[in-house]
Amino acid sequence: MICFIVNGVSGNGRGHRVWKHVERLLLEKQVDYDVVFTEGPKHATHIARELAQQKNVRAVIAIGGDGTVNEVANGLAGSEIPLGSIPAGSGNDFAKGLQIPKQIDQALERALSGEKRKIDIASINHEIFVIVAGIGFDAQVAKATNQSRYKKWLNLFRLGSVSYVVGFFKELFRFRPAEVRLVIDEREHTFKDVWLVAVANTPYYGGGMMICPQAKCDDGLLHACIVHGISRWKLLTLFPRVFFGTHIYHRAVTIVTGQRFKITSSIPLTVHGDGEILGETPGETPLELSIKQEGLYIV
């Protein structure tokens, strides 16, 4: 049986509308399915964890945004049950990174008939993420955007990804850069005036920003983008290049790869995993990130 986990409120109600479309297609195709609707934060993880224990479940398909995908992945990680995704959120960066079609019928067809394969996942202080974890300015933007009213309004016009751009400008003059120390596979690096450290398993985040163009979810590595030593105004001119991945050639951007990261900062910085706020960097205790090779099945 195919099981669907639907976040009806994702994309300001788009999740529910997408499910109605999917439901009609399933009836036409005479597919044996079950569906559960999420009722709050982390509910999708609980549902997926229970489904992973059932022998008759062939796949679990998430209908929602990247936060829903993150929660379902946390529930399925380490099991034999594959994760499918039909994007219905604001950013849908997981779908972009794995080239899942935007069209509902095509995304469903891939989820139903796609070949089961393994991808890497990552952890940040034991919380699983599948897309990108961020420390600093980008996490602050995600926090402000998720709490905003403008995100809901933009979602009404299917412009949810633009909300992250609005958040960028709102937080640009509030954020204070910090000194950051990274230990990457026992190699130590210190950067001053750091705006952000984005640690990626897939290329995109923030609604289509190609933060780490070379990141692949099956290469056994995490790719990190560190933006440092740049003024607010120059960051403003650098920002549009992130959508094309050409920012990596700027002198204020350093790209590194590794399997294990330890990160400390001179002041507390906001932390997110797949756009979900996880707190702040914990003072002298390092924030730890690591890759888990082939940790999740997908379709």
C-alpha positions in Angstrom: 0.0 0.0 0.0 1.1 3.6 -0.7 0.7 6.0 2.2 0.4 9.7 2.0 1.2 12.2 4.7 -0.4 15.5 3.9 0.3 18.9 5.4 -2.8 20.6 4.4 -1.8 24.1 5.6 1.6 24.1 3.8 1.9 26.8 1.1 -1.0 28.6 2.8 -3.5 25.8 2.0 -1.9 24.6 -1.2 -1.1 21.2 0.5 -4.9 20.5 0.8 -5.5 21.6 -2.8 -2.7 19.4 -4.1 -4.1 16.4 -2.2 -7.5 16.8 -3.7 -5.9 16.7 -7.2 -3.8 13.6 -6.2 -6.8 11.9 -4.7 -8.7 12.2 -8.0 -5.7 10.7 -9.9 -5.4 7.8 -7.4 -9.1 6.9 -7.9 -8.6 7.0 -11.7 -5.6 4.8 -11.5 -7.3 2.5 -8.9 -4.3 2.7 -6.6 -4.6 1.2 -3.1 -3.6 4.0 -0.7 -4.0 5.4 2.8 -3.8 9.1 3.8 -3.0 10.8 7.1 -3.2 14.6 7.7 -0.7 16.3 10.0 -2.1 18.2 13.0 1.0 20.1 14.1 4.8 20.3 14.3 6.6 16.9 14.3 3.3 15.0 13.8 4.6 13.9 10.3 7.6 12.3 12.0 5.4 10.4 14.4 3.2 9.2 11.6 6.2 8.2 9.4 7.8 6.3 12.2 4.7 4.2 12.8 4.3 3.5 9.1 7.9 2.4 8.9 7.0 -0.5 11.2 4.2 -1.8 9.0 5.0 -4.6 6.5 2.4 -3.7 3.9 3.6 -0.2 3.3 5.5 0.2 -0.1 6.3 3.9 0.2 5.4 7.0 2.1 4.7 10.1 0.0 4.9 13.6 1.6 2.6 16.3 0.3 3.8 19.6 1.7 6.8 21.8 1.8 10.4 21.2 2.8 9.5 21.1 6.5 7.1 18.2 5.8 9.8 16.4 3.9 12.2 16.9 6.8 9.7 15.5 9.3 8.9 12.5 7.2 12.6 11.8 6.5 13.2 11.9 10.3 10.6 9.2 10.7 11.7 6.9 7.8 15.5 7.3 8.2 17.2 3.9 8.6 14.1 1.9 7.5 13.5 0.1 4.2 10.5 2.3 3.4 11.2 4.9 0.7 10.2 8.6 0.8 8.4 10.2 -2.1 7.5 13.9 -2.4 4.8 15.9 -4.2 5.8 19.5 -3.6 3.2 21.8 -2.1 5.1 24.3 0.0 6.7 27.8 -0.4 10.2 26.9 -1.4 10.2 23.2 -2.4 14.0 23.0 -2.5 14.1 19.3 -1.9 12.1 18.8 -5.1 14.4 21.1 -7.0 17.5 19.4 -5.8 16.2 15.9 -6.7 14.5 17.1 -10.0 11.0 16.2 -8.9 8.6 17.6 -11.4 6.5 20.6 -10.4 3.4 19.2 -12.2 1.3 17.2 -9.7 0.5 14.3 -12.1 4.2 13.9 -13.1 5.4 14.1 -9.5 2.8 11.5 -8.5 3.8 9.2 -11.4 7.4 9.4 -10.3 6.5 8.6 -6.7 4.3 5.6 -7.7 6.6 4.1 -10.3 10.0 5.5 -9.6 13.0 3.3 -8.9 13.8 3.0 -5.2 17.3 4.3 -4.4 19.3 5.5 -1.4 20.5 9.0 -0.7 22.6 10.6 2.0 21.1 12.4 4.9 22.9 14.5 7.6 22.5 15.3 11.2 22.9 18.5 13.2 23.2 17.8 16.9 21.2 14.5 16.3 18.5 16.3 14.3 18.3 14.9 10.7 18.2 17.2 7.7 18.1 16.3 4.1 18.6 19.7 2.3 20.6 22.4 4.0 21.5 23.4 7.6 22.4 27.0 8.2 24.0 29.0 10.9 23.8 32.8 11.1 22.1 35.3 8.7 20.3 32.7 6.6 18.8 31.1 9.7 17.8 34.5 11.0 16.1 35.2 7.6 14.3 31.8 7.8 13.1 32.5 11.3 11.8 35.9 10.4 10.1 34.6 7.2 8.4 31.7 8.9 6.9 34.0 11.5 5.9 36.7 9.0 2.5 37.7 7.5 3.9 38.5 4.1 4.8 34.8 3.6 1.1 33.9 3.9 0.1 36.6 1.5 2.7 35.7 -1.1 1.7 32.0 -0.9 -1.8 33.1 -1.9 -0.3 34.2 -5.3 2.1 31.2 -5.5 5.0 33.5 -4.8 6.1 31.8 -1.6 9.7 31.6 -2.6 9.8 35.4 -2.9 9.1 35.6 0.9 12.7 34.6 1.6 13.9 37.5 -0.6 11.7 39.9 1.5 13.1 38.4 4.6 16.7 39.0 3.4 16.1 42.7 3.1 14.3 42.9 6.4 17.1 41.2 8.3 20.1 42.8 6.4 20.5 45.7 8.8 19.7 43.9 12.0 22.2 41.0 11.8 25.6 41.3 13.4 28.4 39.1 11.9 30.5 36.9 14.2 33.9 35.1 14.4 33.3 31.4 13.6 35.7 28.5 14.2 35.1 25.3 12.1 36.8 22.0 12.5 36.2 20.0 9.4 37.4 16.3 9.5 40.1 17.5 12.0 41.1 20.5 9.9 40.7 23.7 11.7 39.5 27.0 10.1 38.7 30.4 11.7 36.8 33.1 9.8 36.1 36.6 11.0 33.0 38.7 10.3 31.0 35.6 9.2 27.5 36.2 7.9 26.5 32.6 7.4 27.7 29.1 7.3 25.4 26.9 5.1 26.1 23.2 5.2 24.4 21.5 2.2 23.4 18.0 1.2 21.6 19.3 -1.9 22.2 22.5 -3.9 19.2 24.6 -3.2 17.6 26.3 -0.2 15.6 29.4 0.6 13.2 29.0 -2.3 15.7 28.3 -5.2 19.0 29.8 -4.0 21.8 27.6 -5.3 23.9 28.0 -2.2 26.2 25.0 -2.9 26.0 24.2 -6.6 28.2 21.1 -6.4 26.3 19.5 -3.5 24.9 16.0 -4.3 22.8 13.8 -2.0 24.8 10.7 -2.9 28.5 11.8 -2.9 29.1 11.0 0.8 30.1 14.6 1.6 28.6 17.8 3.1 29.4 21.0 1.2 29.7 24.2 3.2 29.4 27.8 2.0 30.9 30.4 4.3 30.2 34.1 3.6 32.6 36.3 5.5 34.5 39.6 5.5 32.0 41.5 3.5 30.1 44.7 4.1 26.3 44.9 4.1 26.2 46.8 0.9 28.5 44.4 -0.9 26.5 41.5 0.4 23.5 43.2 -1.2 25.2 43.1 -4.6 26.4 39.5 -4.0 22.9 38.3 -3.1 21.4 38.0 -6.6 24.2 35.7 -7.7 23.1 33.0 -5.2 20.2 32.2 -7.5 22.7 31.2 -10.3 25.4 29.7 -8.1 28.0 32.2 -9.3 28.5 33.7 -5.8 31.0 30.9 -5.1 33.6 32.8 -7.2 33.5 35.9 -5.0 36.5 36.4 -2.6 34.1 36.7 0.4 32.8 33.2 -0.2 34.7 30.0 0.9 33.5 26.6 -0.1 34.7 23.5 1.8 33.6 19.9 1.9 33.9 17.2 4.6 32.0 14.5 6.5 32.1 15.9 10.0 31.8 19.5 11.1 32.2 21.2 14.5 31.2 24.8 14.6 31.6 27.4 17.4 30.9 31.2 17.3 31.9 34.2 19.3 28.3 35.2 19.8 25.1 33.1 19.7 23.8 32.6 16.1 20.5 31.2 15.0 20.5 27.7 13.6 18.1 26.0 11.2 17.8 22.6 9.5 15.8 22.5 6.3 14.3 25.8 7.2 13.1 24.7 10.6 14.6 26.7 13.5 16.7 24.5 15.9 17.9 27.2 18.3 21.3 28.9 18.6 24.9 28.0 18.5 25.7 26.7 22.0 28.5 28.9 23.3 31.7 27.0 23.9 30.2 23.6 23.1 30.5 23.0 19.3 27.6 22.5 17.0 28.2 19.1 15.4 27.1 18.1 11.9 27.9 14.9 10.0 26.9 13.0 6.9 25.0 9.7 7.1 25.8 7.9 3.8 22.8 6.1 2.2 20.7 6.8 5.2 17.3 7.2 3.4 15.5 5.4 0.6 13.6 7.6 -1.8 11.4 7.1 -4.9 
